[in-house]
Amino acid sequence: MILPVLLAIAEPTRLQALRLLADGSEHCVCELMCKLDATQSRMSRHMQTLKQAGLVVDRRDAQWVRYRLNSDMAPDVRTVIDAVLAAGAGEADERKVA
């Protein structure tokens, strides 16, 4: 169960997308595209991988697809995701100081 999750977050764009979704709100693909400098097709593929791993859920809103973190992910998976996101946040803070 953890291996697909680790494979999904091993790709930098997907990990960055998770960081953006960690704010608890929904984000549309167009917003993720802009913030991550990705094409629509590339971003959609990345989000599909995260969805298949059970990390995100989507909701169609007219022509938009909005994503958010899956609030029903398994507790052990959530622990891994939280640890990875926290570790990345610490690295970002260290880069700001340096």
WOKA-V307691 format. One record per pair of residues at least 12 apart in sequence whose C-alpha atoms are under 7 Angstrom apart, sorted by sequence separation. I is the first residue (numbers start at 1). GAP is how many residues later the second one is. D is the distance in Angstrom with one decimal. If there is no record, write none. Layout:
BEGIN
i=<I | I>
gap=<GAP | GAP>
d=<D | D>
END
This chain:
BEGIN
i=<56 | 57 | 56 | 57 | 29 | 55 | 56 | 17 | 29 | 55 | 54 | 55 | 54 | 13 | 14 | 28 | 29 | 28 | 29 | 28 | 27 | 28 | 26 | 27 | 8 | 26 | 27 | 8 | 26 | 25 | 24 | 8 | 21 | 22 | 5 | 21 | 4 | 19 | 2>
gap=<12 | 12 | 13 | 13 | 14 | 14 | 14 | 15 | 15 | 15 | 16 | 18 | 19 | 23 | 32 | 36 | 36 | 37 | 37 | 38 | 39 | 39 | 40 | 40 | 41 | 41 | 41 | 42 | 42 | 43 | 44 | 45 | 47 | 47 | 48 | 48 | 49 | 66 | 75>
d=<5.5 | 6.3 | 4.3 | 5.4 | 6.8 | 6.0 | 4.5 | 6.8 | 6.9 | 5.3 | 6.8 | 6.5 | 6.4 | 6.9 | 5.9 | 6.4 | 6.3 | 5.6 | 6.5 | 4.1 | 5.2 | 6.1 | 5.8 | 5.3 | 6.3 | 5.3 | 6.6 | 6.0 | 4.7 | 6.2 | 7.0 | 6.7 | 5.7 | 6.8 | 5.5 | 6.0 | 5.8 | 6.5 | 6.6>
END
